[in-house]
Amino acid sequence: MNTKTTSPTAPQPAPGTVNTIAAWDHLEDTVDRLADIVDDLLARHDEQLVCSLQFPEAEALAEVLDAGRHTRTAARLMHHWALTEPDWEDDPGHEAVIRGWLTIDTQPDSHQPQL
């Protein structure tokens, strides 16, 4: 337990500043909710979301999900994105990124979760 954050004698954040622990918890909850939404859309085969994303947007969303420990959801998103963009292999910069996500999605043991 972090006694500095729970001690009644510990300094309190100055008025107008953000409590970083509460903010981090809120951010984690938000990413968890985002992962739930993406999982639901992918499960319903709602390709509208995936088709509306350009590569930088899809990659950024996948990176946020991955950073929030939702790597499988991120990999599924990018796999679906690749299926909607048949020419992704034509761009060498995209190809390496997409192949990495495809490997994670098709071979789950290839990526160890972050601890």
PASEBA-1860 file (N, C-alpha, C; in nm, 3 decimals):
! residues 115
1> MNTKTTSP> 0.084/-0.116/0.000/0.000/0.000/0.000/0.089/0.123/0.000 ~ 0.051/0.221/-0.077/0.126/0.345/-0.085/0.075/0.437/0.025 ~ 0.149/0.447/0.133/0.105/0.525/0.248/0.105/0.674/0.220 ~ 0.180/0.716/0.122/0.182/0.859/0.089/0.049/0.905/0.032 ~ -0.022/0.816/-0.036/-0.149/0.858/-0.095/-0.267/0.834/-0.002 ~ -0.249/0.755/0.103/-0.362/0.725/0.191/-0.347/0.788/0.328 ~ -0.232/0.839/0.358/-0.208/0.898/0.489/-0.281/1.031/0.503 ~ -0.351/1.050/0.616/-0.420/1.179/0.634/-0.322/1.295/0.647
9> TAPQPAPG> -0.195/1.266/0.679/-0.098/1.374/0.693/-0.021/1.399/0.564 ~ -0.047/1.317/0.464/0.023/1.334/0.336/-0.023/1.463/0.269 ~ 0.067/1.529/0.199/0.027/1.652/0.131/-0.082/1.622/0.028 ~ -0.180/1.706/0.022/-0.289/1.693/-0.074/-0.254/1.771/-0.199 ~ -0.308/1.727/-0.314/-0.281/1.801/-0.436/-0.332/1.945/-0.423 ~ -0.260/2.033/-0.485/-0.300/2.175/-0.483/-0.433/2.190/-0.556 ~ -0.514/2.284/-0.515/-0.641/2.307/-0.585/-0.617/2.330/-0.733 ~ -0.699/2.268/-0.813/-0.686/2.284/-0.958/-0.592/2.186/-1.024
17> TVNTIAAW> -0.522/2.104/-0.946/-0.434/2.003/-1.005/-0.508/1.870/-1.011 ~ -0.459/1.782/-1.094/-0.523/1.653/-1.114/-0.461/1.551/-1.020 ~ -0.545/1.472/-0.955/-0.500/1.360/-0.875/-0.458/1.252/-0.976 ~ -0.329/1.229/-0.990/-0.279/1.141/-1.096/-0.326/0.997/-1.079 ~ -0.342/0.950/-0.956/-0.389/0.813/-0.936/-0.533/0.800/-0.984 ~ -0.618/0.893/-0.947/-0.757/0.890/-0.992/-0.765/0.906/-1.143 ~ -0.682/0.993/-1.198/-0.682/1.015/-1.343/-0.638/0.889/-1.415 ~ -0.538/0.821/-1.363/-0.490/0.697/-1.426/-0.598/0.590/-1.420
25> DHLEDTVD> -0.666/0.577/-1.306/-0.775/0.480/-1.293/-0.885/0.511/-1.394 ~ -0.918/0.637/-1.410/-1.021/0.678/-1.505/-0.977/0.644/-1.648 ~ -0.851/0.668/-1.679/-0.799/0.636/-1.812/-0.806/0.486/-1.838 ~ -0.767/0.405/-1.740/-0.775/0.260/-1.755/-0.919/0.215/-1.778 ~ -1.011/0.271/-1.702/-1.153/0.236/-1.719/-1.201/0.274/-1.859 ~ -1.157/0.388/-1.908/-1.197/0.434/-2.040/-1.144/0.341/-2.149 ~ -1.019/0.300/-2.137/-0.961/0.208/-2.237/-1.031/0.072/-2.228 ~ -1.063/0.026/-2.108/-1.137/-0.100/-2.093/-1.272/-0.090/-2.162
33> RLADIVDD> -1.341/0.021/-2.144/-1.471/0.041/-2.209/-1.455/0.047/-2.360 ~ -1.352/0.114/-2.407/-1.325/0.121/-2.551/-1.302/-0.020/-2.607 ~ -1.227/-0.102/-2.535/-1.201/-0.239/-2.579/-1.331/-0.319/-2.585 ~ -1.419/-0.298/-2.487/-1.549/-0.366/-2.489/-1.631/-0.327/-2.612 ~ -1.629/-0.198/-2.645/-1.704/-0.150/-2.762/-1.646/-0.210/-2.890 ~ -1.514/-0.207/-2.904/-1.451/-0.262/-3.025/-1.477/-0.412/-3.034 ~ -1.464/-0.484/-2.921/-1.494/-0.628/-2.921/-1.636/-0.654/-2.967 ~ -1.731/-0.576/-2.917/-1.871/-0.593/-2.953/-1.892/-0.569/-3.102
41> LLARHDEQ> -1.833/-0.462/-3.155/-1.847/-0.432/-3.297/-1.785/-0.542/-3.384 ~ -1.671/-0.592/-3.343/-1.606/-0.699/-3.419/-1.688/-0.828/-3.411 ~ -1.746/-0.857/-3.296/-1.826/-0.978/-3.279/-1.952/-0.972/-3.366 ~ -2.006/-0.852/-3.383/-2.126/-0.836/-3.466/-2.090/-0.822/-3.613 ~ -1.964/-0.832/-3.644/-1.915/-0.818/-3.782/-1.959/-0.685/-3.842 ~ -1.953/-0.581/-3.759/-1.987/-0.446/-3.802/-1.866/-0.387/-3.873 ~ -1.862/-0.405/-4.002/-1.746/-0.361/-4.080/-1.747/-0.210/-4.104 ~ -1.857/-0.143/-4.071/-1.862/0.002/-4.093/-1.751/0.073/-4.016
49> LVCSLQFP> -1.730/0.032/-3.891/-1.622/0.093/-3.811/-1.488/0.069/-3.878 ~ -1.461/-0.055/-3.911/-1.330/-0.090/-3.965/-1.309/-0.024/-4.101 ~ -1.412/-0.024/-4.184/-1.399/0.036/-4.317/-1.382/0.187/-4.311 ~ -1.430/0.249/-4.206/-1.420/0.395/-4.197/-1.284/0.441/-4.149 ~ -1.201/0.350/-4.104/-1.069/0.386/-4.050/-0.962/0.386/-4.159 ~ -0.884/0.490/-4.162/-0.763/0.491/-4.243/-0.655/0.419/-4.163 ~ -0.546/0.381/-4.229/-0.441/0.307/-4.159/-0.391/0.378/-4.033 ~ -0.357/0.508/-4.039/-0.305/0.572/-3.917/-0.405/0.567/-3.800
57> EAEALAEV> -0.534/0.580/-3.831/-0.636/0.575/-3.727/-0.649/0.436/-3.669 ~ -0.651/0.336/-3.755/-0.662/0.197/-3.709/-0.540/0.160/-3.625 ~ -0.423/0.199/-3.672/-0.300/0.168/-3.599/-0.299/0.239/-3.463 ~ -0.341/0.364/-3.459/-0.344/0.439/-3.332/-0.442/0.375/-3.234 ~ -0.559/0.336/-3.283/-0.656/0.270/-3.196/-0.601/0.137/-3.145 ~ -0.536/0.062/-3.232/-0.476/-0.065/-3.191/-0.367/-0.043/-3.086 ~ -0.287/0.061/-3.103/-0.180/0.089/-3.007/-0.237/0.127/-2.870 ~ -0.346/0.204/-2.869/-0.411/0.239/-2.742/-0.463/0.113/-2.674
65> LDAGRHTR> -0.529/0.027/-2.751/-0.581/-0.098/-2.695/-0.468/-0.186/-2.642 ~ -0.361/-0.195/-2.719/-0.246/-0.275/-2.678/-0.184/-0.220/-2.549 ~ -0.168/-0.089/-2.543/-0.111/-0.027/-2.423/-0.200/-0.049/-2.302 ~ -0.331/-0.062/-2.326/-0.425/-0.087/-2.217/-0.443/-0.235/-2.187 ~ -0.352/-0.316/-2.238/-0.351/-0.461/-2.216/-0.470/-0.533/-2.282 ~ -0.509/-0.482/-2.397/-0.614/-0.544/-2.478/-0.554/-0.581/-2.614 ~ -0.443/-0.652/-2.607/-0.366/-0.686/-2.727/-0.447/-0.771/-2.825 ~ -0.522/-0.866/-2.774/-0.601/-0.952/-2.864/-0.706/-0.871/-2.939
73> TAARLMHH> -0.769/-0.779/-2.871/-0.868/-0.692/-2.937/-0.799/-0.608/-3.043 ~ -0.683/-0.553/-3.010/-0.608/-0.473/-3.106/-0.571/-0.557/-3.229 ~ -0.526/-0.678/-3.207/-0.488/-0.766/-3.318/-0.609/-0.801/-3.405 ~ -0.723/-0.829/-3.341/-0.845/-0.859/-3.417/-0.888/-0.738/-3.500 ~ -0.878/-0.619/-3.441/-0.913/-0.497/-3.514/-0.827/-0.483/-3.639 ~ -0.697/-0.498/-3.623/-0.607/-0.481/-3.737/-0.624/-0.593/-3.839 ~ -0.658/-0.713/-3.794/-0.686/-0.824/-3.886/-0.809/-0.788/-3.970 ~ -0.914/-0.741/-3.906/-1.034/-0.700/-3.979/-1.002/-0.584/-4.074
81> WALTEPDW> -0.919/-0.492/-4.029/-0.882/-0.380/-4.115/-0.812/-0.432/-4.240 ~ -0.720/-0.525/-4.222/-0.646/-0.580/-4.337/-0.741/-0.649/-4.436 ~ -0.845/-0.714/-4.383/-0.941/-0.780/-4.471/-1.023/-0.680/-4.554 ~ -1.038/-0.559/-4.503/-1.115/-0.458/-4.577/-1.027/-0.375/-4.669 ~ -0.897/-0.389/-4.658/-0.803/-0.313/-4.740/-0.714/-0.411/-4.816 ~ -0.761/-0.459/-4.931/-0.687/-0.563/-5.002/-0.548/-0.523/-5.050 ~ -0.520/-0.394/-5.059/-0.389/-0.352/-5.111/-0.292/-0.312/-5.001 ~ -0.316/-0.354/-4.877/-0.227/-0.315/-4.767/-0.085/-0.366/-4.786
89> EDDPGHEA> -0.070/-0.474/-4.859/0.065/-0.529/-4.881/0.148/-0.444/-4.978 ~ 0.082/-0.353/-5.049/0.153/-0.268/-5.145/0.235/-0.159/-5.077 ~ 0.206/-0.131/-4.952/0.278/-0.026/-4.879/0.374/-0.093/-4.781 ~ 0.505/-0.086/-4.806/0.601/-0.154/-4.720/0.593/-0.111/-4.573 ~ 0.560/0.014/-4.549/0.548/0.060/-4.411/0.431/-0.002/-4.339 ~ 0.320/-0.019/-4.410/0.202/-0.080/-4.351/0.218/-0.231/-4.338 ~ 0.284/-0.290/-4.436/0.292/-0.436/-4.440/0.355/-0.493/-4.314 ~ 0.466/-0.439/-4.270/0.534/-0.492/-4.151/0.445/-0.481/-4.027
97> VIRGWLTI> 0.377/-0.368/-4.013/0.290/-0.347/-3.898/0.173/-0.446/-3.902 ~ 0.107/-0.455/-4.017/-0.008/-0.545/-4.030/0.032/-0.689/-4.009 ~ 0.144/-0.730/-4.066/0.189/-0.869/-4.046/0.213/-0.899/-3.899 ~ 0.266/-0.804/-3.825/0.285/-0.823/-3.681/0.153/-0.846/-3.609 ~ 0.052/-0.765/-3.642/-0.080/-0.782/-3.579/-0.144/-0.913/-3.623 ~ -0.129/-0.949/-3.751/-0.185/-1.075/-3.799/-0.124/-1.193/-3.727 ~ 0.006/-1.186/-3.702/0.073/-1.294/-3.629/0.015/-1.308/-3.489 ~ -0.005/-1.195/-3.423/-0.062/-1.199/-3.287/-0.203/-1.257/-3.291
105> DTQPDSHQ> -0.283/-1.219/-3.392/-0.421/-1.266/-3.397/-0.431/-1.412/-3.434 ~ -0.344/-1.458/-3.522/-0.353/-1.597/-3.568/-0.269/-1.694/-3.487 ~ -0.172/-1.641/-3.414/-0.086/-1.724/-3.329/-0.075/-1.658/-3.192 ~ -0.179/-1.672/-3.109/-0.183/-1.599/-2.980/-0.061/-1.621/-2.892 ~ 0.002/-1.734/-2.903/0.120/-1.760/-2.818/0.243/-1.682/-2.863 ~ 0.234/-1.615/-2.979/0.349/-1.542/-3.029/0.370/-1.411/-2.955 ~ 0.273/-1.369/-2.876/0.284/-1.242/-2.805/0.252/-1.266/-2.658 ~ 0.347/-1.238/-2.575/0.326/-1.252/-2.431/0.264/-1.125/-2.378
113> PQL> 0.162/-1.134/-2.293/0.102/-1.013/-2.237/0.202/-0.932/-2.156 ~ 0.183/-0.801/-2.157/0.267/-0.713/-2.078/0.233/-0.729/-1.932 ~ 0.335/-0.729/-1.848/0.312/-0.739/-1.704/0.333/-0.607/-1.638
END
